[in-house]
Amino acid sequence: MAFLFLFVPLSLVASNEAHSKGIYQTVPDFLAENFQPSTPKAGSLWLTPELKKPASAILDRKVRGIRVRYWKDENKTAWIVEEIGKELPITIGIVVKGRGQDSYIDQVKILAFRESRGWEVRYPAFTAQYYNVKITAPNYKLDQHIDGITGATLSVRAVTKAARLALFYHLQVYPQQAALPAIDQPKLENSKLAPKTP
C-alpha cells in the first residue's frame, strides 16, 4: 500500500512534465491567426553592427547571424524569437503594433517549450501581462512590471528578453514618424498677391 501511495503521485508528476513539453502551435498557424485574410511575405531585418550591439545588450549575450525574418502588415509586425530558458530554447511568437515610441506588444505566445520546468509561461494568464507593454529609451526596458512565476524564473526571464527584442526590432521597421514639414505660406510683402494700397 505504501508503494502504491508513492507511485501514484510520482506518476502524476511524470505525466504532467510529459504533457508540458512540446509544440503548442506551429509558426504558420500563429501567423495565420494574426494576419487576415492571408499571411504576408516574410521580410528581413539586416543585423548591422549598430543593431547587434543593443540587441546583444537586451539578450545579455552575443547576437549571431546577419538577418532576422519578420512579417508585417501596415503598422504591425510579427517575430519568432528563440531564447534559452535554462538549457534549451523556447520558441516565442510576438506581435507588435504601432510606430516609434507608440509601439506596443499586441500578443506574446509560447509556440514550443522543450524543458521539464518553467513551462507555466505558456499560460495566457502569464503572457497577457505583456499586452500593451512598450519599451523605454535608451536602455530598452519594458515600461511595465512583469510578475514572475515560482520555479520558472529562467523561463520568465527568457520571455521578457524576447519581448524587449521584438519591440526593439519593430522600431527599426517602423521608426518614429517624422513630422510633416510646414506648408510655406506665400509672402505677401512685395508680391503680386499683396493687397494694393490706394
KOLSE-872223 format. One line per 2 residues: number of its first residue (from 1); for each residue x, y, z of N, C-alpha, C. Coordinates in steps of 0.02 Angstrom, whole numbers, plus 50000, padded with zeros to 5 digits. Layout:
REM residues N
NUM) X Y Z X Y Z X Y Z  ...
REM end
This chain:
REM residues 198
1) 50042 49940 50000 50000 50000 50000 50043 50062 50000  50098 50060 50038 50142 50118 50041 50173 50130 49972
3) 50190 50077 49938 50219 50083 49872 50169 50114 49823  50106 50093 49828 50054 50119 49784 50043 50193 49799
5) 50046 50213 49862 50035 50282 49883 50088 50327 49853  50150 50302 49850 50204 50342 49822 50203 50341 49746
7) 50183 50286 49718 50187 50278 49646 50138 50324 49610  50079 50331 49638 50027 50371 49604 50048 50444 49597
9) 50069 50479 49652 50091 50548 49643 50149 50556 49595  50199 50509 49600 50256 50514 49555 50236 50505 49483
11) 50189 50462 49471 50167 50451 49402 50130 50512 49376  50093 50545 49420 50058 50606 49400 50107 50661 49382
13) 50160 50667 49422 50211 50718 49408 50244 50704 49341  50263 50640 49329 50294 50622 49265 50248 50636 49207
15) 50184 50621 49215 50136 50634 49162 50129 50708 49149  50128 50747 49203 50122 50820 49197 50180 50849 49159
17) 50241 50825 49175 50301 50850 49140 50300 50830 49067  50276 50770 49053 50275 50746 48984 50228 50789 48942
19) 50172 50810 48971 50124 50850 48934 50143 50923 48931  50191 50945 48972 50210 51015 48974 50256 51033 48916
21) 50293 50985 48891 50340 50998 48837 50308 50984 48770  50333 51019 48719 50310 51005 48652 50294 51067 48612
23) 50265 51057 48553 50244 51112 48510 50171 51127 48523  50157 51188 48544 50088 51207 48559 50053 51236 48498
25) 50091 51270 48455 50063 51298 48394 50120 51306 48343  50106 51290 48281 50157 51298 48229 50164 51371 48210
27) 50221 51388 48181 50232 51457 48159 50182 51478 48105  50168 51436 48054 50118 51456 48004 50049 51469 48035
29) 50030 51429 48084 49964 51439 48115 49964 51503 48157  50019 51518 48190 50023 51580 48229 50018 51641 48183
31) 50051 51638 48126 50049 51694 48079 49979 51701 48048  49948 51645 48030 49881 51647 48002 49831 51675 48052
33) 49842 51662 48115 49798 51687 48167 49802 51763 48175  49859 51791 48158 49870 51863 48169 49867 51905 48106
35) 49867 51873 48048 49863 51910 47985 49805 51882 47943  49756 51924 47934 49698 51904 47894 49690 51952 47836
37) 49669 51928 47777 49649 51859 47762 49706 51813 47743  49767 51840 47733 49823 51797 47714 49887 51823 47747
39) 49933 51777 47757 49997 51794 47788 50042 51830 47737  50068 51889 47756 50112 51925 47709 50178 51888 47700
41) 50212 51907 47647 50278 51878 47633 50328 51901 47686  50372 51857 47706 50421 51873 47757 50471 51925 47732
43) 50490 51971 47776 50542 52018 47761 50604 52002 47802  50657 52040 47791 50720 52028 47827 50745 52093 47857
45) 50763 52091 47920 50796 52146 47953 50870 52130 47956  50911 52169 47923 50983 52155 47921 51015 52178 47986
47) 51052 52133 48016 51082 52146 48081 51151 52177 48072  51152 52241 48066 51214 52278 48060 51249 52281 48128
49) 51313 52296 48129 51347 52303 48194 51313 52353 48240  51283 52405 48212 51249 52455 48252 51186 52427 48285
51) 51153 52379 48252 51094 52347 48281 51113 52290 48328  51166 52255 48312 51186 52198 48354 51207 52219 48424
53) 51236 52278 48430 51260 52300 48495 51202 52307 48546  51149 52346 48532 51094 52350 48580 51055 52284 48585
55) 51049 52247 48530 51014 52183 48533 51050 52134 48579  51116 52134 48577 51156 52091 48621 51149 52113 48694
57) 51144 52178 48705 51135 52203 48773 51067 52182 48800  51016 52181 48758 50949 52159 48779 50949 52086 48800
59) 50984 52044 48761 50984 51972 48774 51038 51950 48823  51084 51994 48840 51140 51977 48884 51184 51922 48853
61) 51187 51922 48788 51230 51875 48752 51240 51902 48681  51290 51874 48648 51305 51897 48580 51252 51874 48531
63) 51227 51921 48491 51178 51905 48439 51215 51882 48377  51197 51824 48352 51230 51796 48293 51185 51802 48232
65) 51214 51790 48175 51177 51793 48113 51182 51861 48080  51158 51864 48018 51163 51927 47981 51094 51958 47969
67) 51041 51921 47981 50974 51949 47972 50924 51909 48013  50866 51939 48023 50812 51906 48059 50748 51915 48019
69) 50708 51863 48014 50646 51866 47975 50590 51896 48016  50544 51929 47981 50485 51956 48014 50429 51962 47962
71) 50369 51972 47986 50311 51980 47943 50277 52046 47962  50253 52083 47914 50222 52147 47930 50161 52160 47887
73) 50117 52201 47916 50056 52224 47882 50037 52290 47913  50040 52343 47873 50028 52411 47898 50076 52425 47955
75) 50050 52441 48015 50095 52458 48071 50102 52399 48120  50098 52338 48094 50102 52278 48136 50158 52233 48110
77) 50197 52205 48157 50247 52156 48139 50240 52094 48183  50263 52038 48158 50265 51976 48197 50336 51948 48195
79) 50359 51924 48252 50427 51899 48259 50426 51831 48292  50468 51786 48269 50476 51721 48300 50546 51721 48332
81) 50546 51721 48399 50609 51726 48436 50621 51661 48474  50681 51637 48471 50701 51579 48511 50752 51601 48562
83) 50734 51593 48626 50778 51614 48680 50785 51557 48730  50845 51548 48755 50860 51494 48802 50827 51507 48869
85) 50793 51455 48895 50767 51459 48963 50823 51440 49011  50828 51375 49027 50884 51351 49067 50939 51323 49022
87) 50920 51276 48980 50969 51244 48935 50945 51241 48863  50879 51240 48853 50851 51231 48786 50811 51293 48765
89) 50804 51304 48699 50768 51364 48676 50692 51359 48683  50663 51416 48698 50590 51423 48698 50572 51461 48634
91) 50525 51435 48596 50503 51469 48535 50444 51514 48552  50451 51578 48538 50402 51628 48560 50379 51669 48500
93) 50314 51674 48491 50285 51717 48440 50264 51783 48471  50284 51838 48441 50270 51904 48469 50244 51950 48414
95) 50188 51983 48428 50159 52031 48381 50164 52100 48412  50190 52148 48372 50198 52217 48395 50160 52262 48348
97) 50127 52312 48376 50090 52361 48337 50114 52431 48352  50099 52477 48306 50114 52548 48318 50176 52571 48279
99) 50196 52630 48296 50253 52661 48263 50293 52703 48313  50359 52696 48311 50401 52736 48354 50387 52723 48428
101) 50387 52776 48467 50377 52770 48539 50308 52745 48558  50261 52746 48511 50194 52721 48524 50187 52647 48511
103) 50241 52613 48492 50238 52542 48478 50225 52502 48543  50185 52451 48538 50168 52411 48597 50158 52338 48577
105) 50164 52295 48625 50154 52223 48613 50079 52208 48610  50060 52174 48558 49990 52154 48550 49978 52082 48572
107) 50029 52040 48564 50023 51970 48585 50090 51938 48597  50094 51897 48649 50151 51853 48661 50123 51783 48668
109) 50151 51736 48631 50126 51667 48634 50184 51618 48631  50183 51570 48677 50234 51518 48678 50214 51466 48626
111) 50257 51458 48576 50241 51410 48522 50270 51341 48536  50328 51338 48569 50358 51274 48585 50400 51280 48648
113) 50396 51230 48690 50435 51227 48752 50468 51159 48757  50532 51157 48775 50571 51095 48770 50600 51071 48835
115) 50588 51106 48890 50617 51085 48954 50563 51060 49001  50584 51028 49055 50536 50998 49102 50511 51046 49154
117) 50545 51104 49161 50523 51154 49210 50517 51222 49178  50471 51261 49205 50461 51329 49180 50408 51335 49127
119) 50375 51279 49110 50326 51279 49056 50264 51320 49072  50256 51342 49135 50197 51381 49154 50192 51447 49116
121) 50248 51469 49086 50246 51532 49048 50200 51527 48987  50180 51467 48969 50137 51458 48910 50067 51483 48922
123) 50046 51487 48985 49976 51503 49000 49959 51576 48986  49900 51589 48957 49879 51657 48943 49878 51702 49004
125) 49867 51673 49063 49867 51713 49124 49934 51747 49135  49988 51715 49110 50054 51746 49115 50068 51791 49055
127) 50059 51766 48994 50077 51805 48934 50034 51867 48925  49974 51868 48955 49931 51927 48949 49962 51988 48981
129) 50011 51978 49026 50044 52035 49058 50081 52079 49008  50100 52050 48952 50140 52087 48903 50098 52130 48857
131) 50032 52121 48859 49989 52160 48814 49995 52235 48829  50004 52274 48777 50007 52347 48781 50072 52373 48813
133) 50120 52328 48824 50184 52349 48854 50228 52381 48800  50265 52432 48819 50311 52467 48774 50382 52463 48803
135) 50430 52491 48766 50498 52496 48793 50518 52568 48798  50563 52581 48844 50587 52648 48855 50659 52655 48831
137) 50676 52712 48807 50745 52726 48786 50783 52757 48845  50850 52750 48848 50892 52719 48797 50909 52646 48811
139) 50885 52618 48867 50904 52550 48887 50857 52497 48862  50804 52516 48830 50755 52469 48802 50727 52421 48855
141) 50707 52451 48911 50674 52413 48963 50599 52415 48953  50563 52364 48977 50490 52366 48973 50463 52419 49020
143) 50410 52452 49000 50384 52507 49041 50334 52483 49093  50324 52417 49098 50279 52388 49148 50313 52329 49182
145) 50295 52318 49244 50323 52261 49282 50289 52196 49260  50328 52143 49252 50302 52077 49235 50311 52032 49296
147) 50256 52006 49322 50259 51961 49380 50291 51895 49361  50333 51870 49405 50366 51807 49393 50323 51748 49412
149) 50350 51688 49401 50317 51625 49419 50366 51585 49461  50345 51562 49518 50388 51522 49561 50409 51458 49525
151) 50475 51447 49522 50501 51388 49489 50511 51396 49414  50494 51456 49388 50501 51468 49316 50538 51533 49302
153) 50584 51550 49347 50619 51615 49342 50656 51622 49276  50692 51570 49255 50731 51574 49194 50686 51579 49132
155) 50631 51545 49133 50584 51548 49077 50552 51617 49072  50534 51646 49129 50505 51714 49130 50556 51763 49103
157) 50618 51755 49124 50671 51800 49101 50681 51794 49025  50677 51734 48999 50686 51723 48927 50629 51756 48888
159) 50568 51748 48911 50510 51778 48876 50515 51854 48878  50536 51882 48934 50542 51954 48940 50596 51981 48893
161) 50652 51946 48889 50704 51967 48842 50679 51966 48770  50642 51913 48753 50615 51907 48685 50567 51964 48670
163) 50526 51982 48720 50478 52037 48710 50515 52103 48698  50567 52116 48737 50607 52177 48728 50639 52178 48659
165) 50665 52120 48638 50699 52116 48574 50650 52129 48516  50591 52100 48520 50541 52110 48468 50521 52183 48463
167) 50513 52216 48519 50497 52287 48519 50553 52328 48488  50615 52311 48505 50673 52346 48477 50676 52336 48402
169) 50667 52274 48379 50669 52261 48307 50612 52297 48271  50553 52298 48302 50496 52332 48271 50512 52406 48259
171) 50547 52436 48306 50565 52507 48299 50610 52519 48239  50647 52468 48218 50689 52475 48160 50648 52472 48096
173) 50591 52437 48099 50547 52431 48041 50499 52490 48037  50473 52510 48095 50427 52566 48098 50454 52618 48147
175) 50502 52657 48126 50529 52710 48171 50478 52765 48181  50495 52811 48225 50451 52866 48238 50436 52904 48174
177) 50371 52916 48163 50351 52951 48102 50375 53023 48105  50409 53043 48052 50435 53112 48050 50378 53161 48044
179) 50386 53219 48077 50336 53271 48074 50332 53298 48003  50271 53310 47980 50263 53336 47913 50290 53408 47910
181) 50324 53425 47857 50350 53493 47852 50293 53543 47847  50305 53600 47877 50254 53653 47875 50247 53678 47803
183) 50185 53692 47785 50172 53717 47718 50191 53791 47716  50234 53809 47671 50254 53879 47665 50196 53922 47640
185) 50184 53975 47677 50133 54022 47656 50165 54074 47610  50130 54095 47559 50159 54145 47514 50171 54210 47549
187) 50229 54238 47537 50246 54302 47566 50210 54357 47527  50169 54395 47563 50128 54445 47530 50168 54509 47517
189) 50217 54520 47559 50255 54582 47551 50292 54582 47485  50286 54635 47447 50318 54644 47383 50301 54589 47333
191) 50241 54561 47338 50220 54511 47291 50157 54533 47256  50139 54498 47204 50079 54516 47167 50016 54502 47206
193) 50022 54458 47259 49964 54443 47300 49952 54493 47354  50000 54536 47366 49992 54585 47419 49936 54634 47401
195) 49894 54652 47450 49840 54699 47435 49867 54767 47414  49838 54794 47364 49862 54859 47338 49836 54915 47382
197) 49881 54960 47399 49864 55018 47439 49838 55072 47394  49786 55107 47413 49758 55160 47370 49806 55217 47363
REM end
